[in-house]
Amino acid sequence: MRAKTESHPANVLQKYYSVLFEVLGPQGWWPGKTPFEVCVGAILTQNTAWVNVERAIENLRREELLTPGALEKVSSVKLAQLIRSSGYFRQKARKLKAFMRFLRKEYGGSLPKMFRTPTAELRKKLLGVPGIGPETADCILLYAGGHPVFVVDAYTRRIFERHGLADSRQRYDDLRTFFESNLRREASLFNEYHALLVRVGKNWCRAKNPRCEECPLGPYLPPIVKNKLVDGARTLSPQTGGSAR
């Protein structure tokens, strides 16, 4: 009975969180000076690193365009050039424009009014905006609006698949529900947990050459998976004379 209790998803998820928080401390995430910047950043960070988004946001700030009205009025050509560093800049300019139109038409351009909408209703509306998918919508809801939704990104999926708690065939919403059903439904907890997982994914649980032996979650990785990952990393390491074939 004890083993079953300890292996219950809620207990495992809480244990992982406690370990990460104790070792790494609070992360102070998401980057962004205002809720509106967070919304813009959530759209711009699709398929790129945050450092590229920071340059784009700084350009928008310099041009005094970090307001809903200003972003909707600026020409698409100028906007695309200002956010060029974020990649796919023309598509992202269209996505930003679509979000600004949505915000104006549905909520009079008011983020506070938008975020007063019940979570499920607002999430459904955001997913109807061209260019906003589940992860982007959840980033906006959680980090800008303080709504209790769990953000599932590539880091989260990779970590929990390797630990045998997720399946590569699971849809985004299935995995999101897994977290939300087995943790206290608190925005602050979801915020911190996701940020800690991003730290793990960047520093240790990498797609290639994972550093399982140094990872705070390494002791909880199934031995067969850990051995396979560690052996694979050694084979691919230049220091061993191996190849990346």
C-alpha positions in Angstrom: 0.0 0.0 0.0 2.8 2.4 0.8 4.5 1.8 -2.6 1.2 2.5 -4.3 0.7 5.7 -2.3 4.2 7.0 -3.0 3.8 6.3 -6.7 0.5 8.1 -7.0 0.9 10.9 -9.6 0.0 13.6 -7.2 2.7 12.5 -4.8 5.3 12.1 -7.5 4.6 15.5 -8.9 4.7 17.1 -5.5 8.0 15.3 -4.7 9.5 16.5 -7.9 8.4 20.1 -7.2 9.8 20.0 -3.7 13.1 18.6 -4.8 13.5 21.2 -7.5 12.4 24.1 -5.4 14.8 23.1 -2.6 17.7 22.8 -4.9 17.1 25.6 -7.3 14.9 28.1 -5.4 12.3 30.5 -6.8 12.8 31.3 -10.5 10.9 34.6 -10.7 9.4 33.8 -14.0 8.0 34.8 -16.6 10.2 37.6 -18.2 8.2 40.7 -18.8 7.8 44.1 -17.2 4.0 44.2 -17.6 1.1 41.8 -18.3 0.9 43.2 -21.8 4.6 42.6 -22.4 4.0 39.0 -21.3 1.2 38.6 -23.8 3.4 40.0 -26.6 6.3 37.8 -25.5 4.2 34.7 -25.4 3.4 35.2 -29.1 7.0 36.2 -30.1 8.7 33.3 -28.3 7.1 30.7 -30.5 9.9 28.7 -32.2 12.7 30.9 -30.8 14.8 31.6 -27.8 13.8 34.2 -25.3 17.0 36.2 -26.0 15.7 36.9 -29.5 12.4 38.0 -28.1 14.0 40.4 -25.7 15.6 42.3 -28.6 12.2 42.5 -30.4 10.5 43.8 -27.3 13.2 46.4 -26.7 12.6 47.6 -30.2 8.9 47.9 -29.6 9.5 49.7 -26.3 11.9 52.2 -28.0 9.2 53.0 -30.6 6.6 53.4 -27.8 4.5 50.6 -29.3 3.9 48.4 -26.2 0.3 49.3 -25.9 -2.7 47.5 -27.6 -3.7 50.6 -29.5 -0.2 51.4 -30.8 0.5 47.9 -31.9 -2.8 47.7 -33.8 -2.2 51.0 -35.5 1.4 50.5 -36.6 1.9 49.3 -40.1 2.5 45.6 -40.5 5.7 46.2 -42.5 7.2 48.3 -39.7 6.1 45.9 -37.0 7.6 43.0 -38.8 10.9 44.8 -39.1 10.9 45.7 -35.4 10.4 42.1 -34.3 12.7 40.6 -37.0 15.0 39.1 -34.3 12.3 36.8 -33.1 12.2 34.9 -36.4 9.1 34.2 -38.6 8.6 37.9 -38.1 6.0 38.5 -40.8 3.8 35.7 -39.5 4.3 36.9 -35.9 3.4 40.4 -36.9 0.1 39.1 -38.2 -0.4 37.1 -35.0 0.2 40.2 -32.9 -2.2 42.2 -35.0 -4.9 39.5 -34.7 -4.5 39.5 -30.9 -4.8 43.3 -30.8 -8.0 43.2 -32.8 -9.4 40.4 -30.6 -8.6 42.4 -27.5 -10.2 45.6 -28.9 -13.4 43.9 -30.2 -14.0 41.6 -27.3 -12.8 43.7 -24.4 -12.4 47.3 -25.6 -8.6 46.9 -25.5 -8.5 46.2 -21.8 -6.4 43.4 -20.5 -7.8 43.6 -17.0 -11.3 43.2 -18.4 -10.1 40.3 -20.5 -8.6 38.5 -17.5 -11.7 38.9 -15.5 -13.3 36.4 -17.9 -13.6 32.9 -16.4 -10.6 30.7 -17.3 -12.3 28.1 -19.5 -14.3 30.7 -21.4 -11.2 32.9 -22.0 -9.0 30.0 -23.0 -11.6 29.0 -25.6 -11.7 32.5 -27.0 -7.9 32.8 -27.1 -7.6 29.6 -29.0 -9.9 31.1 -31.6 -7.4 33.9 -32.3 -5.3 33.2 -35.4 -1.8 32.2 -34.4 -2.5 31.4 -30.8 -2.2 27.7 -29.9 -2.6 25.9 -26.6 0.8 26.7 -25.2 0.7 30.4 -26.1 -2.8 30.7 -24.8 -1.8 29.1 -21.5 1.3 31.3 -21.2 -1.0 34.3 -21.5 -3.5 33.0 -19.1 -1.0 31.9 -16.4 1.9 34.4 -16.6 0.0 37.6 -17.7 -3.4 36.9 -16.1 -2.7 34.7 -13.1 -5.2 32.0 -14.2 -4.5 28.5 -12.8 -3.5 26.7 -16.0 -0.4 24.5 -16.4 1.8 25.3 -19.3 3.1 22.3 -21.1 6.2 23.0 -23.3 8.8 20.8 -24.9 10.9 20.7 -21.8 8.0 19.5 -19.6 7.1 16.8 -22.1 10.7 15.6 -22.5 11.3 15.4 -18.7 8.1 13.5 -17.9 8.3 11.2 -20.9 11.8 10.2 -19.7 10.5 9.7 -16.2 7.7 7.5 -17.4 5.0 9.9 -16.4 3.9 11.0 -19.9 3.5 9.4 -23.2 4.7 10.8 -26.5 1.3 10.1 -28.0 -0.5 12.2 -25.4 -2.2 15.3 -26.7 -1.3 18.7 -25.2 -4.5 19.0 -23.3 -4.3 15.5 -21.9 -0.9 16.3 -20.4 -2.1 19.7 -19.1 -5.0 18.0 -17.4 -2.6 15.4 -15.9 -0.8 18.2 -14.0 -3.9 20.2 -13.2 -5.7 17.2 -11.7 -2.8 16.1 -9.6 -1.6 19.4 -8.1 -3.2 22.2 -6.1 -4.9 24.4 -8.6 -2.9 27.5 -7.8 -1.5 29.9 -10.4 1.6 30.6 -8.2 2.4 26.9 -8.0 1.9 26.3 -11.7 4.0 29.3 -12.5 6.9 28.2 -10.3 6.7 24.6 -11.3 6.9 25.3 -15.0 9.8 27.7 -14.5 11.7 25.1 -12.6 11.1 22.5 -15.3 12.4 25.0 -17.9 15.5 25.3 -15.8 15.9 21.5 -15.7 15.3 21.2 -19.5 17.9 23.8 -20.4 20.6 22.8 -18.0 20.3 19.0 -17.6 17.5 17.2 -19.4 18.6 18.2 -22.9 17.4 16.6 -26.1 21.0 15.7 -26.9 23.8 14.9 -24.4 21.6 15.0 -21.2 23.4 15.4 -17.9 21.3 13.0 -15.9 24.0 12.4 -13.3 24.0 16.1 -12.3 20.3 16.7 -12.6 18.3 17.2 -9.4 15.7 14.8 -10.7 18.4 12.3 -11.8 17.9 10.0 -8.7 14.2 9.5 -9.7 14.9 8.6 -13.3 14.1 4.9 -14.1 17.5 3.1 -14.1 17.0 1.6 -17.5 16.3 5.0 -19.0 19.1 6.7 -17.1 21.6 4.1 -18.3 20.5 4.5 -21.9 20.7 8.3 -21.8 24.0 8.4 -20.1 25.5 5.8 -22.3 24.2 7.6 -25.4 25.6 10.9 -24.2 29.0 9.3 -23.7 28.9 7.7 -27.2 28.1 11.1 -28.7 30.7 13.0 -26.7 33.7 14.3 -28.7 35.9 13.5 -25.7 35.3 9.8 -26.2 36.1 9.8 -29.8 32.6 8.7 -30.7 30.5 10.0 -33.5 27.0 11.6 -33.7 25.7 9.2 -36.2 
